[in-house]
Amino acid sequence: MPRILITGAAGFLGSHLCDRFIKEGFQVIGMDNLLTGSLDNIKHLFPLKEFEYYHHDVSKFVHVPGQLDYILHFASPASPIDYLKMPIQTLKVGALGTHNLLGLALSKKARILVASTSEVYGDPLVHPQTEEYWGNVNPVGPRGVYDEAKRFLEAITMAYHNAHQVETRIIRIFNTYGPRMRVNDGRVLPAFFSQAIRGEGLTVFGDGSQTRSFCYVDDLVEGIYRLLKSDYAQPVNIGNPDEITIKEFGEEVLALVNNPAAKLTYKDLPVDDPKVRRPDITKARDILGWEPKVSRAEGLNRTYEYFKEVVKTE
């Protein structure tokens, strides 16, 4: 039975990855310091013999006894509300945490996949974004703590690959959504759903003309699985190229939730907020045979069912 360490295991993406790899016949070690994750996301796994849990901050030395075949590094604050509140921790997990896990991969001869982000492209001057685009990032702006943490993560991962021949994989994740997102994590979809369900104003920044491309979590997990199993070491975009403006997205959520008290409200655009975001997934299609399968309408319906229950019990 192959053994895999998943950091950030109690988070939104990490918990779905734990589910998938157990289903695929792996022994899964979940690691999280619960800074932004929740044990509620993985409590269903604790009775399973295929699952172990370590409460640990990967910014400190990481020790895992025994055989280790794979590592998925998904530990990091990922929403603006989190990384703006915890800038030092965000930088540390991207730098020290990644360094520690690459060292573990080297010592265990394990293959490691690290989670980067479309934020490495910053406020892009190239659209859609290809992996060859180097980005337009403000390193000292408020979003720089997340953007540069992930750019360093990519750089040190490639350094370990080139200098120590560690088997590395780099995924650049575009906007992803689905069940287990935190209601108040500050990202657009949970904000819109929770505000619409409560009958509040849906907060649109600027005039809502900025675009995003939303990928359902099951599609993302499939892309991660395929990339881990591939022989490709350069970064790969995984996301849904179906682009939509934030205003149009808010209108879709309003139509789905159908709460007459809810409506769009407008606030000033945050500093360095990207105006466009859409992945070029040519590499994922050609190398991994991957593309998203879940339509936005279907994904939003599934996610709405989750948020209805969660917002009700707040």
Buried (B, 14 or more C-beta within 10 A) or exposed (E): EBBBBBBBBBBBBBBBBBBBBBEEEBBBBBBBBEBBBBBEBBEEBEEEEBBBBBEBBBBEEBEBEEEBBBBBBBBBBBBBBBBBEBBEBBBBBBBBBBBBBBBBBBEBEBBBBBBBBBBBBBBBEBBBBBBEBEBEBBEEBBBBBBBBBBBBBBEBBBBBBEEEEBBBBBBBBBBBBBBBBBBEBBBBBBBBBBBBBBEBBBBBBBEBEBBBBBBBBBBBBBBBBBBBEBEBBBBBBBBBBEBBBBBEBBBBBBEBBEBEEBBBEBEEBEEBBBEBBBBBBEBBEEBBEBBBEBEBEEBBEBBBEBBEEBBEEE
